[in-house]
């Protein structure tokens, strides 16, 4: 029997061959992307992927069918990601971040008590209007009487699912708060982005989100099921990314093409005492 060192050396040689073939495959995938750009064809073709997976399973030795399918599924995923990257570069109509207006926090509403206190500490230059509850604060936003409303995160998430509201800032305290506004706006020093995305019940739908951000090396800060607050299988995603981060924009671009619903609900800063917001 070969020693462990010899086996590892053999694995290294095999890995080298695999990586060379992978690079060759990705080069061909780039050519496929060029064809799809010229023809306007979709990046993802489920019927074609199903045929590739079936071929992979049938070509594996007994007992390795699932492993072979998992490997090919990963190859297909990475191929799609690369194709979306190339397609986005040629999509002149997709200029999301540049089109976003700048957010304003001159006048804010906050529920009386801890939320009002946190609001005054985080936004000392703003005029604060007290509200009886989160619904009343959001009503002031919808009526245009304030620029935003400071809402506890736990209460803000169902409001995002139920109303056309957007996150303009995150305030880091125990439990945390979101500032919700009427429009999608870009705040100064934005460092986080949030999405609402509808995912199907199948495992690959959930894996799409987790694998996508992992492949792009982007921290996924929060992934929460909002189904109790919505009619569809809706998830709230929060990632660490600046607006100029092309990988974050590409992730949103792919989600728009591969899910039935996705909505960017904010690109905003996280305010804390360390960053000079004045919070306790």
C-alpha positions in Angstrom: 0.0 0.0 0.0 1.2 3.5 -0.9 2.2 5.7 2.0 0.2 8.8 2.9 2.8 11.0 1.4 2.6 9.2 -1.9 -1.1 9.3 -2.0 -1.1 13.1 -1.3 1.4 13.5 -4.1 -0.9 11.6 -6.4 -3.9 13.8 -5.4 -1.8 16.9 -6.0 -1.1 15.7 -9.6 -4.7 14.9 -10.1 -5.8 18.4 -8.8 -3.4 20.0 -11.2 -5.0 18.2 -14.1 -8.5 19.1 -12.8 -7.6 22.8 -12.5 -6.2 22.9 -16.0 -9.4 21.3 -17.3 -11.4 23.7 -15.2 -9.6 26.7 -16.7 -10.3 25.3 -20.2 -13.9 24.8 -19.3 -14.3 28.4 -18.0 -12.7 29.7 -21.2 -15.3 27.9 -23.3 -18.0 29.2 -20.9 -16.8 32.7 -21.7 -17.3 32.0 -25.4 -20.8 30.8 -24.6 -21.5 34.1 -22.8 -20.4 36.0 -25.9 -22.8 34.0 -28.0 -25.6 34.7 -25.6 -24.8 38.4 -25.5 -25.1 38.5 -29.3 -28.3 36.5 -29.4 -29.9 37.8 -26.3 -30.2 34.2 -25.0 -30.7 33.6 -21.2 -27.6 32.6 -19.2 -29.4 29.8 -17.4 -31.1 27.0 -19.4 -32.6 24.5 -16.9 -33.3 21.9 -19.6 -29.7 21.9 -20.7 -28.4 21.8 -17.2 -30.6 18.8 -16.4 -29.2 16.9 -19.4 -25.7 17.6 -18.3 -26.4 16.4 -14.7 -28.1 13.3 -16.0 -25.0 12.5 -18.2 -22.7 13.1 -15.2 -24.7 10.6 -13.0 -24.8 7.9 -15.7 -21.0 8.2 -16.4 -20.0 7.6 -12.7 -19.1 4.2 -11.2 -21.8 2.7 -8.9 -21.9 4.5 -5.5 -20.4 7.8 -6.9 -23.4 9.0 -8.8 -24.3 11.7 -6.3 -20.8 12.9 -5.9 -20.4 13.2 -9.7 -23.6 15.2 -9.9 -22.5 17.4 -7.0 -19.2 18.2 -8.8 -21.0 19.0 -12.1 -23.6 21.1 -10.4 -20.7 23.1 -8.9 -19.2 23.5 -12.4 -22.5 24.6 -13.8 -22.9 27.2 -11.0 -19.5 28.7 -11.5 -20.0 28.7 -15.3 -23.2 30.7 -14.8 -21.6 33.1 -12.4 -18.8 33.8 -14.9 -21.3 34.3 -17.7 -23.4 36.7 -15.7 -20.2 38.7 -15.0 -19.5 39.0 -18.7 -23.1 39.7 -19.6 -23.3 42.5 -17.0 -20.3 44.2 -18.5 -22.1 44.5 -21.8 -25.5 45.5 -20.3 -25.6 49.3 -20.7 -29.2 49.5 -19.4 -28.2 48.2 -15.9 -26.9 51.2 -14.1 -28.4 50.7 -10.7 -26.0 52.4 -8.3 -25.4 55.4 -10.5 -29.1 56.1 -10.7 -29.8 56.0 -7.0 -30.6 59.4 -5.4 -28.9 60.5 -2.2 -30.7 59.8 1.1 -31.8 62.5 3.5 -32.3 62.3 7.3 -33.3 65.9 8.1 -36.5 64.9 9.7 -37.1 61.5 11.3 -39.9 59.8 13.2 -39.3 57.4 16.1 -41.4 55.5 18.6 -41.4 57.2 22.0 -38.9 55.6 24.4 -35.7 53.7 23.5 -36.2 54.2 19.7 -36.6 58.0 20.2 -33.5 58.1 22.4 -31.4 56.0 19.9 -32.6 58.3 17.1 -31.5 61.5 18.8 -28.1 59.9 19.6 -27.5 58.6 16.1 -28.9 61.7 14.3 -28.2 64.7 16.6 -28.7 67.2 13.7 -32.1 65.8 12.7 -35.5 66.9 13.8 -37.2 64.0 15.6 -41.0 63.5 15.6 -42.2 61.1 18.3 -44.7 58.4 17.3 -46.9 56.1 19.3 -45.8 52.9 17.5 -44.0 51.6 14.4 -47.1 51.8 12.3 -47.6 55.4 13.2 -44.0 56.2 12.4 -44.2 54.6 9.0 -47.5 56.4 8.3 -45.6 59.7 8.7 -43.0 58.4 6.2 -45.7 57.4 3.7 -47.4 60.8 4.1 -44.2 62.6 3.3 -44.1 64.3 6.7 -40.6 62.9 7.6 -37.6 61.6 5.6 -37.5 58.3 7.5 -38.6 56.4 10.6 -36.3 54.6 13.1 -37.8 51.2 13.7 -36.5 48.2 15.7 -35.1 45.6 13.3 -37.6 42.9 14.4 -40.5 45.2 13.5 -38.9 46.6 10.4 -38.5 43.3 8.5 -42.3 42.6 8.3 -42.9 46.2 7.3 -40.4 45.8 4.4 -42.3 42.7 3.3 -45.7 44.4 3.6 -45.0 47.9 2.4 -43.0 49.7 -0.3 -40.3 50.9 2.2 -36.5 51.0 2.0 -33.7 50.9 4.5 -31.6 54.1 4.6 -29.4 53.3 7.7 -28.8 50.7 10.3 -28.2 51.8 13.9 -26.1 49.4 16.0 -27.6 49.0 19.5 -28.9 46.1 21.5 -31.5 44.6 19.1 -30.6 47.2 16.5 -32.7 49.6 14.4 -33.4 50.4 10.8 -34.2 53.8 9.3 -37.0 53.2 6.8 -37.8 55.7 4.0 -40.1 55.9 1.0 -37.5 55.5 -1.7 -34.4 53.5 -2.5 -31.6 55.9 -1.9 -27.8 55.8 -1.5 -26.5 57.0 1.8 -23.0 58.3 2.4 -20.5 55.7 3.6 -22.8 52.9 2.8 -21.3 49.5 3.7 -24.2 47.1 3.7 -26.8 46.0 1.2 -30.1 44.2 1.8 -32.4 42.3 -0.5 -35.8 40.7 -0.4 -35.8 37.6 -2.5 -38.4 34.9 -3.2 -37.0 31.4 -3.2 -38.7 28.2 -4.1 -39.0 25.2 -1.7 -36.4 23.1 -3.5 -32.9 22.9 -1.9 -31.1 24.3 -4.9 -33.1 27.5 -4.6 -31.8 28.2 -1.1 -28.3 27.0 -2.1 -28.3 29.5 -5.0 -28.1 32.4 -2.5 -25.7 30.9 0.0 -23.3 29.6 -2.7 -23.5 32.8 -4.8 -22.3 35.0 -2.0 -19.7 32.4 -0.8 -18.3 32.2 -4.4 -18.0 35.9 -4.5 -16.3 36.0 -1.0 -18.9 38.3 0.3 -20.0 38.0 4.0 -23.6 37.1 4.3 -24.6 38.9 7.5 -28.3 37.9 7.7 -30.5 35.4 5.9 -34.0 35.3 7.5 -37.2 33.7 6.3 -40.0 36.3 6.2 -42.7 33.9 5.1 -44.8 34.5 8.3 -45.1 38.1 7.2 -45.7 37.5 3.5 -47.7 35.3 1.1 -44.7 34.0 -0.7 -41.5 32.3 0.5 -39.7 35.5 1.0 -36.2 35.9 2.5 -34.3 38.9 3.8 -30.7 39.0 2.9 -28.1 41.4 4.3 -24.5 41.4 3.0 -21.4 43.5 3.7 -20.6 45.4 0.6 -20.0 49.0 -0.6 -22.1 50.3 -3.5 -19.0 50.4 -5.8 -18.4 46.7 -5.1 -18.9 45.2 -8.6 -19.3 41.7 -7.1 -22.3 42.8 -5.1 -23.9 44.4 -8.1 -23.2 41.2 -10.1 -24.9 39.1 -7.3 -28.0 41.3 -7.6 -27.9 41.0 -11.3 -27.8 37.2 -11.2 -30.6 37.1 -8.6 -32.8 39.2 -10.8 -32.4 36.7 -13.6 -32.6 33.5 -11.6 -35.3 34.1 -9.0 -39.0 35.0 -9.5 -38.7 38.1 -7.3 -35.9 40.1 -5.9 -35.9 43.7 -4.6 -33.0 45.7 -3.4 -34.3 47.4 -0.2 -31.3 49.4 0.8 -27.6 50.3 0.5 -26.8 52.0 3.7 -24.2 52.7 6.5 -24.1 51.0 9.9 -24.0 53.8 12.5 -22.2 53.1 15.8 -20.3 54.9 18.5 -17.0 53.6 17.0 -17.9 55.3 13.7 -18.7 58.6 15.4 -22.5 58.5 15.6 -22.6 59.3 19.3 -24.4 56.1 20.3 -23.9 54.9 23.9 
